[in-house]
Amino acid sequence: MPVTGQRVVRRALGRRLTRLRLATGKSRREVAEAKLGISEPTLHRIETGKVPVSPANVRALCWLYGADQSITDALAEMALGTSQQEWWDASPVIPDWFKLYVGLEASAVQISGYDGEVVPGEFQTADYARAVFNAEQPSNPDAAERHIALRMERQRTLFSRKPAPRLQTVLGEAVLVRPVGGEEVLAAQIEHLRQVARRDHVDIRVLPFEVGAHAAMAGAFRILDFDDPEDPDVVYLESHVGALYLEEPAEVDEYRRIFQLISKDSIPIEEWAAVRTR
């Protein structure tokens, strides 16, 4: 599946152009000195996916790097996507650091994650999401409603994809016990999770309290897998004011190891619900 969203396309194109440059042994300074009209700072921003790129600049760089016509044409076409907006790109409500994640999410073939505090956004009901946003005591109450509407739009986008991405989630049991929004809202949220988990491409599991200490106690994370070998898999770590994206193979492998460990200790949400209602 192709990358989606301008930020993800910029990231992918920048990585490919960097690889071509390194294959020639040229430094960024040497490229700037080639009089292509691309300064060293601009090249840095292109290669790190920070700015849109024109097809003309891509063709100029490919010419300098000696790329063949098929590669040049493919990368020039990709450049068109560096300035095309998806629904999340145009939203002033979504912070820039999260827009990259939404674009990655829209391209991933598998998303595996752990959360010990809150139901992940892609599985939240509107009432549960409202309680989460209101708990942060926003200065503008209308902003919370806009966030909820965008979260619902994100869910529709994710679950309407063809082919559907594989979604694997492990929730700490506390997520399903804390009465976020009150008992009725929590009960509706749990029922929603059970319904979603019945889809063939969704696996929602629960890490029971009885497990005690577990491998993911350092906090929540997501692992996003892609089917294009040019796009490295990513670990996403979120905070209140930003996010960290890890792409080094050793880092991703470590989070995969952690996810495998907690998966072994977890049970399907349907099994958890059956035990809880006995």
C-alpha positions in Angstrom: 0.0 0.0 0.0 1.4 3.5 -0.9 2.4 5.9 1.8 -0.4 8.3 2.7 -0.3 11.9 3.8 2.1 14.6 2.8 4.3 14.2 5.9 4.8 10.5 5.3 5.5 11.0 1.6 8.1 13.7 2.5 9.7 11.3 4.9 9.8 8.4 2.4 11.1 10.6 -0.5 13.7 12.2 1.7 15.0 8.8 2.7 15.2 7.6 -0.9 17.0 10.8 -2.0 19.5 10.5 0.9 20.2 6.9 -0.2 20.9 8.0 -3.7 23.2 10.8 -2.6 25.2 8.5 -0.2 25.6 6.0 -3.0 27.5 8.6 -5.0 29.7 9.6 -2.0 28.6 13.2 -2.2 28.2 15.4 0.8 25.3 17.9 1.1 27.8 20.7 0.6 29.0 19.2 -2.7 25.4 18.9 -3.9 24.8 22.6 -3.0 28.0 23.5 -4.9 26.6 21.8 -8.0 24.5 24.9 -8.7 21.2 23.2 -8.9 19.5 26.0 -7.0 19.3 23.8 -3.8 21.2 25.1 -0.8 22.7 22.9 1.8 20.1 23.8 4.4 17.3 23.2 1.9 18.7 19.8 1.0 18.8 18.9 4.7 15.2 19.8 5.1 14.3 17.7 2.0 16.2 14.7 3.2 14.7 14.8 6.6 11.1 15.2 5.3 10.5 18.7 6.6 9.4 20.5 3.4 7.5 19.8 0.2 9.6 19.0 -2.8 9.0 20.0 -6.4 9.3 17.3 -9.2 11.9 19.6 -10.9 14.2 19.6 -7.9 13.8 15.8 -7.6 14.7 15.4 -11.3 17.7 17.7 -10.8 19.0 15.7 -7.9 18.4 12.4 -9.6 20.4 13.7 -12.6 23.3 14.7 -10.3 23.2 11.3 -8.6 23.1 9.4 -11.9 19.7 7.7 -11.2 18.1 5.9 -14.2 14.9 7.2 -15.8 12.6 4.8 -14.1 13.8 5.8 -10.6 13.7 9.5 -11.6 10.2 9.2 -12.8 9.0 7.3 -9.7 10.6 9.8 -7.3 9.3 12.8 -9.3 5.8 11.4 -9.1 6.2 10.9 -5.4 7.2 14.5 -5.0 3.7 15.5 -6.0 2.4 13.9 -2.9 4.6 16.0 -0.6 2.2 18.9 -0.9 -1.1 17.1 -1.1 -3.1 17.3 2.1 -5.2 14.6 3.7 -8.0 15.5 6.1 -5.7 15.5 9.2 -3.0 17.7 7.5 -5.5 20.6 7.2 -6.8 20.3 10.8 -5.6 23.0 13.2 -6.8 20.9 16.1 -4.4 18.1 15.5 -0.8 19.0 16.7 1.9 18.7 14.0 3.7 16.0 15.9 0.6 13.7 15.8 -0.1 14.4 12.1 2.9 12.3 11.2 1.5 9.4 13.3 -1.9 9.6 11.6 -0.3 9.4 8.2 1.8 6.5 9.3 -1.2 4.8 10.7 -3.0 5.2 7.4 -0.2 3.3 5.6 0.7 0.6 8.1 -0.2 -3.0 7.4 0.0 -3.9 11.1 -0.2 -1.8 14.3 0.7 -3.5 17.6 0.4 -1.6 20.9 0.2 -1.6 24.6 -1.6 0.8 26.9 -2.0 0.5 30.6 -4.0 3.7 31.3 -6.5 4.4 28.6 -8.3 2.8 25.7 -6.4 3.7 22.5 -8.1 6.4 20.4 -8.9 4.1 17.5 -11.1 2.0 19.8 -12.7 4.8 21.9 -16.5 5.5 22.0 -17.4 9.2 21.7 -18.5 9.3 25.3 -15.3 7.7 26.6 -13.3 10.1 24.4 -15.2 13.0 25.8 -14.4 12.0 29.4 -10.7 11.6 28.5 -10.5 15.1 27.0 -12.6 16.7 29.7 -10.3 15.2 32.4 -7.5 17.5 31.0 -9.7 20.5 31.8 -9.3 22.2 28.5 -9.6 26.0 28.5 -11.9 25.9 25.4 -14.7 23.3 25.8 -15.5 23.5 22.1 -12.0 22.2 21.4 -12.8 18.9 23.1 -15.8 18.4 20.8 -13.6 19.1 17.7 -11.1 16.6 19.0 -13.8 14.0 19.4 -15.2 14.6 15.9 -11.7 14.2 14.5 -11.1 11.0 16.5 -14.3 9.5 15.1 -13.2 10.5 11.6 -9.8 8.8 12.2 -11.6 5.6 13.3 -13.7 5.7 10.1 -10.7 6.1 8.0 -8.8 3.4 9.7 -11.6 0.8 9.7 -12.7 1.5 6.1 -9.3 0.8 4.6 -9.0 -2.0 2.1 -7.2 -4.2 2.8 -7.7 -3.7 6.5 -4.6 -3.3 8.6 -3.9 -5.9 11.3 -4.6 -4.3 14.8 -3.1 -6.0 17.9 -3.6 -4.3 21.2 -2.8 -5.3 24.8 -4.6 -3.4 27.5 -3.6 -3.3 31.2 -6.6 -4.5 33.2 -6.7 -1.1 34.9 -7.9 0.4 31.6 -11.1 -1.7 31.8 -11.7 -1.0 35.5 -11.1 2.7 35.9 -14.6 4.3 35.6 -13.7 6.8 32.9 -16.9 8.8 32.3 -18.7 6.7 34.9 -19.8 3.1 35.1 -22.3 3.3 32.2 -19.8 4.9 29.8 -17.1 2.4 30.8 -19.6 -0.5 30.3 -20.5 0.8 26.9 -16.8 1.1 26.0 -16.0 -2.4 27.1 -18.9 -3.7 25.0 -17.6 -1.7 22.0 -14.2 -3.3 22.5 -15.7 -6.8 22.5 -17.6 -6.0 19.3 -14.5 -4.6 17.5 -12.4 -7.6 18.7 -14.7 -9.9 16.7 -13.4 -8.6 13.5 -11.0 -10.9 11.8 -8.2 -8.3 11.6 -8.5 -7.1 15.2 -7.0 -8.8 18.3 -7.7 -7.0 21.7 -6.2 -8.7 24.7 -6.0 -7.9 28.5 -3.1 -8.1 30.8 -4.7 -9.2 34.1 -3.6 -7.8 37.5 -2.7 -11.3 38.6 0.3 -11.2 36.2 2.0 -8.7 38.6 5.2 -7.2 37.2 5.3 -7.3 33.4 7.6 -6.3 30.6 5.8 -3.2 29.5 5.7 -1.3 32.8 7.8 1.5 31.3 4.7 2.7 29.5 2.5 2.8 26.4 3.9 2.2 22.9 2.9 1.4 19.3 4.7 -0.6 16.7 3.8 0.2 13.1 4.8 -2.3 10.4 4.9 -1.4 6.6 5.0 -3.7 3.6 7.3 -1.5 1.6 11.0 -2.5 2.4 11.9 1.2 1.7 9.8 2.3 4.7 11.3 1.1 8.0 9.0 -0.1 10.8 8.4 2.5 13.5 7.9 2.6 17.2 5.7 5.5 18.4 6.0 6.9 21.9 3.7 9.7 22.9 3.8 12.3 25.7 1.5 15.3 26.5 3.6 17.7 24.4 5.1 15.6 21.7 6.1 12.2 20.4 9.2 10.1 19.7 9.5 8.0 16.5 12.1 5.2 16.7 13.2 3.6 13.5 16.5 1.9 14.3 16.1 -1.9 13.8 17.5 -2.7 17.3 15.1 -0.3 18.9 12.1 -1.7 17.0 13.2 -5.3 17.7 13.4 -4.5 21.5 9.8 -3.3 21.5 8.7 -6.3 19.5 10.3 -8.5 22.2 8.4 -6.6 24.9 5.1 -6.9 23.0 5.6 -10.7 22.6 6.2 -11.0 26.3 3.1 -9.2 27.4 1.0 -10.9 24.7 2.0 -14.3 26.2 0.8 -13.1 29.6 -2.5 -11.6 28.3 -5.9 -13.1 27.5 -8.5 -12.2 24.8 -10.9 -9.5 26.0 -13.8 -11.9 25.5 -12.2 -14.3 28.0 -11.5 -11.5 30.4 -15.2 -10.4 30.2 -16.4 -13.9 30.9 -14.2 -14.3 34.0 -15.2 -10.8 35.3 -18.9 -11.6 35.1 -18.8 -14.9 36.9 
